[in-house]
């Protein structure tokens, strides 16, 4: 059927699929490298404990059927290898049905991880990767022209990502409406990047221009995605530019890169048509795409209703497969940056003369002289949760004390999540946590002190904690399995 596919989008599809496979690769690598400390059998929030209390239907995952650290590692590294193969073009070198199975396998494998990841996997970009990955199953490969229906479903995802974020801002913090939010945001965002200090010190009128441009990108451009070409393509390209600005100004895991990936599927330059038209799509493929489109339309009711609701919710999944979700970000902006500094001491009894040594994180600010690093699209899950914990202890209720207990043991897997361990030979006797207020230094302070941050202590977050004699050293039970 001529109406079913458009060869003019073959380049957009090619770029979209390659970038999406890279996003899967990054996600699987992050899972493989961090899971033992976070959700492993002896982790902070162990998967075996989770699946013992949550039924399969509520959180479908292969790890509901069997779990061991070795199996999780094989699963994650296997997903990374498959994603790397697809990024290299493997899905275009096999028959259409095999390519669809490759994309379906990536989706199912990552779904199994997200659905047992608990609070470590509670970010909106997890659902966004899964929803986008499911649509990629029906986008075809080099044997077929890109299905128009799937291309519009991808625009529907991009629309919800951008328009949802724009609405949540206009309904939320007043600073979005008076164009002052970026007076604070570059400094108080969850994980600043190496250029965030410089972005923060841009002139205030330029910050207001940034906010106004953000409103255009998130409230006006998404509507143009559903207009004819080349308008839709230019709107998508403008979104790419605004997302690259966000990439430069901070670390937001793969959220910005995945948004760029979605936007690439809407770009169809006039010179991009293939020299030879692809063969007609198989009838069975057209039927599958029609059924999938109908399912997405039905599942879109609640996310669409959420967009127009006064009680709009951000980053919400409405079913356990994460097929069609609601998105949004930064409905409110914190004006003051707070950071938790975790410290240990070798002293059994603490007092005014106790020497405390700080644990340093890879991405989270700590040492005031250390310029923030660029990690996105890689996701440092512990660092991100530390930012939330500094906002309120409620965010850390389930995991912070178990985290500290593992520092008291010098747990190897936990220490791998950190940049420095001040106790490489003998575990600390006690560990504490304090809350500091951080702010970027001024140009003058940077020249005089060499420090990128200035900080002052606010309060205790966790008093000095020690393991009981029965727990030192903690027994290491055999690894459970299911």
ZITA-V762656 format. One line per field, one symbol per residue. ss: DSSP state (H for helix, E for strand, - for the rest). phi: phi as a letter, one per 40 degrees, with the letter a starting at -180 (. if undefined). psi: psi as a letter, one per 40 degrees, with the letter a starting at -180 (. if undefined). A space follows every 50 residues. Layout:
BEGIN
ss: ???
phi: ???
psi: ???
END
This chain:
BEGIN
ss: ----EEHHHHHHHHHHHHHHHHHHHHHHHHHHHHHHHH--------HHHH HHH--HHH---HHH----HHHHHHHHHHHHHHHHHHH--HHH---HHHHH HHHHHHHHHHHHHH---HHHH--HHHHHHHHHHHHH---------EEHHH HHHHHHHHHHHHHHHHHHHHH--HHHH---HHH-HHHH---E---HHHHH ---HHHHHHHHHHHHHHHHHHHHH------HHHHHHHHHHHHHHHHHHHE ----HHHHHHHHHH-----HHH----------HHHHHHHHHHHHHHHHHH HHHHHHHH-------EE-------EE----------EEEEEEEEE----- ------EE-EE-------------------HHHHHHHHHHH-HHHH---H HHHHHHHH---HHHH--EEE---------EEEEEEEEEEE--HHHHHHH- --EEEEEEEEEEEEE---HHH-----------
phi: .cccbbcccccdcdcdccccccccdccccccccbcdccbcdbccbcddcc ccbbcdccacaccccabacccccccccccccccccccchcccbbddcccc cccccdccccdccdcbcfccbcccccccccccccccdbcgbccbcccccc dcccccccdccccccccccccbccccccgbcccbcccbddacbcbcdccc ccdddccccdcccccccbbbcdcccbcccccccccccccdccccccccca bbfbdcccccdccccccbcccccccbcccdccdccccccccccccccccc dcccccccccbdbcfbbbaccfcbbbbiafcbbccbcbbcbbbbacccbb adcccbbccbccbcdadccccdbcbdccbcccdccccccccaddcbdcbc cdccdccccfcdcccccbcbbcbcbbdccabbbbbbcbacccdcccccbg ccbbbacbacbacdbbccdccbcccbccccab
psi: hdedihdeedddddddddddddddddddddddeeddddeidfadghdddd edehidddghideddhhidddddddddddddddddddeedeeeiiddddd ddddddddddddddeeeaddfeideddddddddddddeeaaeeiihhddd ddddddddddddddddddddebhddddefededddddeidgiadeddddd eiiddddddddddddddedddddedeiiieddddddddddddddddddea hfbeddddddddddeehgideehidhiiiiiiddddddddddddddddee dddddddeidfhiighheieefdhiiiiifdihhdhhhihhhiiiehdhi adehhhhihhiddhhcheehhiihdieihgdddddddddddhedeedded dddddddeefhddddeeidihegddhiidihihihihiiiiiddddddee hdihiiidiidhihhiiiddehiiigiihii.
END
